[in-house]
């Protein structure tokens, strides 16, 4: 079994065209001595400029995406090569993280890495970048035999049981939203065999990722015992 | 049951006296238009200055402490008030986080909060700061009926079983190292009823925290069912 984890519609993108000339963005770019087109959109810095963005509430949260990536890449399942991590962004770019790659825990380094990746879009290396929507990513790149979406809109389910099912698959795929508010796009929902809610409380992406990966890791080691 | 989680000997401190006049620290303080005494020690920025620090390898990793705090405070156990989080620093300060407090996921905001707390040391509020070693914190402030230390030096144990034991206690305490390398001080080791290793691989603090809290949360809900 190799688990394919997709952070879907993640709030990770460069500052978009339409707000590159706003004061908050220009002063941030000046302070960092770089071009507005090469910096990550970040609600904590560009909040006032983001008010005019379409679907702004789902965007500009690299901190949240960072935490979710670390939750996945710090696990034995990832270190041992049984977990693939894909960051699908709200601009339909996909960052595919090679098994075992160490992603910086330090936010400045993560930001620098993400900016470089989104600007240069390397086709090879420890993190590859390609252009694809979630549907294309799941159907054409991953080709899973089971797709589970994690969502507060899903049916309550015990992750213990769910993970047994995932671990018994050959190529299971789990989708977790990489955004702070709102829900999956309908096209993403249609991809899932099942939509699951693992807690009565809405959970942050990094907590969902930590729990799902951990349970799948436990279930796999039970199967292999 | 209320679980008391201590991040022990955490790599979180203000730039210490002895390196406040080094070039890396001075230029960082100038860039941030603040005094060197009021900024967090950070290996990714102050690395060259830190070479002369005693036990430097265990210090200056606010990113790692931040990730571990978020792992704990994002959980239902914390949000529902059954988890208390204490960040004990390598300078013997204790940041006590009130149940349910939202800690910023954004690193800049976290850094600002941590700097303010370490400079002002408020005795009341959502995060209180006091002066105490781990031994004093555990014995006098927490007063637990069981103390478990998580360490690669511990005996291999299944967290599922361990958490049943913790959830059956009234006031269990778990110690996780808030540092990147090395082991607990001997005084900390002597506090523990048991030292436990939960994975054949060395795990980052945020992964250990996520797993322990999750298992205790599950065990508590089983007991209360």
Interface residues (C-beta under 8 A of the other chain):
Chain A: X42 X44 X45 X61 X63 X64 X67 X70 X71 X74 X75 X76 X79 X80 X105 X106 X107 X108 X109 X199 X200 X201 X203 X204 X206 X207 X210 X211 X214
Chain B: X42 X44 X45 X61 X63 X64 X67 X70 X71 X74 X75 X76 X79 X80 X105 X106 X107 X108 X109 X199 X200 X201 X203 X204 X206 X207 X210 X211 X214
